[in-house]
Amino acid sequence: MRLKDRLLQILAPPLAAAVIRLLHLSIRTEFIGEESPRALWQSDEQVILSFWHDQLLLMVLGYRGPKAKILISPSNDGELIARTMRWFGQDAVRGSSSRGGRSAFKSLITLGKEKVDLVITPDGPKGPRHELKEGVLQLARLTGRPVIPMAFVCSKGHRFASWDRFLLPFPFCRGVYAFGAPLRFDKAEGMEHFKVRLEQAMATNQERAVARLEDHGVSAV
């Protein structure tokens, strides 16, 4: 590894974590639907949290559960994200649909037997944007865990010209974290029907978050 890359991996994560914390502190955040995961945590049950890739930046501070493992790409950017997450006490499982996917998925299945929540962006790491891939569906089927849709929206921010239109919230805006009701895979329904149900639940949860912003007289970026 080049010295420049090594320094980046050492210095960037703590700086990024500090920026994320400061940005989050400046935003007027509201949580809706958090009773869904909390009821499961209180009954000593772990969940799969599913949110879109473009909302990734502040999600670590929207998670207020006991402990989580996050599926993160094995790319260089993914390494920076994984190291940053450690500053928030969260660990990563490295893999994607294109690199290390099978190994990462096996790790997630194994972790499904442990007392940690699993976190996945089902349209990552390369899209298409807001389209579910099979990983989250198979994870729910094989672990028996409920999937809880999660979303973050804000009133002011910048959308990058990336495949996911990655969201950078602006300081002092208004933000909403939303959690949907838990969905469990049912053998009788089959995978396709479960996929449709989860897609609808993800969309509905996103719409709830946007509607809450609109209740405050602002729109989502």
Secondary structure by P-SEA (a helix, b strand, c coil): ccaaaaaaaacaaaaaaaaaaaaaaacccccccaaaaaaaaaacbbbbbbbccccccccccccccccccccccccaaaaaaaaaaaaacccccccccccaaaaaaaaaaaaccccbbbbbcccccccccccccaaaaaaaaaacbbbbbbbccccbbbbccccccbbbbcccbbbbbbbccbbbbbccccaaaaaaaaaaaaaaaaaaaaaaaaaaccccc
